[in-house]
Amino acid sequence: MSTIVKKKIRFITNPFSGTKSKSKLKETIEENLNLTDFDFEISFTEYPRHATQLSAEARDLGYYAVIAVGGDGTINEVASALKGSETALGIVPFGSGNGFSYHLGTRRNVDEAIKIINDHHTILIDTGAANGRFFINVAGLGLDATVAFKTKLNKRRGFIPYFINTLKESIGFKFMKLRITSDDNVQEGDYAMAVIANGSIYGYDFAVAPAAKLDDGLFDVILVRKTQIFRYFLLVPRMLNKTFHKSPLVHYFKTRKITIESTDGTPYFHVDGEGFEADNSITFEIIPDSLKLITKQS
């Protein structure tokens, strides 16, 4: 009689992140995961970048998959260790914004996200690097990066704190003077945001790059031109109806590599919603077919 060898899976989560309790995570997994096919364990992070270490350990041990239980920050940490390996990334949406899981169509449905693992279906997707810093969903400079940097200093999570920070930072916001080089094109101008998108959604179903695809070998670039601040808030409905890239205020194109130079010392940039102090020049590069992702079958 042959013995079925179960595929090993590690679920990684920050017990304090997001807005939902993870106290019943083990029970939720057991209710939805095919335990005949999979042998799972749960690892809790204890400090920044611990998720990357735990993910790398599972990768080196030959695990079938590592499942990021959280939002875009947790996904970023887990996925960065899996890039270029045979260990697949899975996602269970337990964050506040959950932009990447919205792009994948699972949105905030935890049960569905776990059941998707049972299909054993994976695809290869692109990832990105911003001056060597890994990202999987969306990166960029400007108002959104400033809000991301200030929000991570706030212990409160969720849409309301994020929205309040956006209102605060928009008052007196200093527009960026940028020189942008991509493939065969160079342009200069004043901008509120420069978005470099691999995925399509910031979070909360706000689609900043609605046409973005994870496997086309290209970034979707969204350059939001300088205008009166109140006009940016009028763009919010375009994010919700997936027409943001068609706004007259937006210059939209696709590219494999883009370098953005700030001539006035733009202070912040972000990758997957985490803000950092910016260098004067940032090069964003696509890394094609670099990550194995668990998805539902089309």
Buried (B, 14 or more C-beta within 10 A) or exposed (E): EEEEEBBBBBBBBBBEBBEBEBEEBEEBBEEBBBEEBBEBEBBBBEEEEBBBBBBBBBBEEEBBBBBBBBBBBBBBBBBBBBBEBEBBBBBBBBBBBBBBBBBBEBBBBBEBBBBBBBEBBBBEBBBBBBBEBBBBBBBBBBBBBBBBBBBBEEEEBEEEBBEBBBEEBBEEBEBBBBBBBBEEEEEEBEBBBBBBBBBBBBBBBBBBBBBBBBEBEBBBBBBBBEBEBEEBEEBEEBBEEBBBBEBEBBBBBBBBBBBBBBEEEBBBBBBBBBBBEBBEEBBBBBBEEBBBBBBBEE
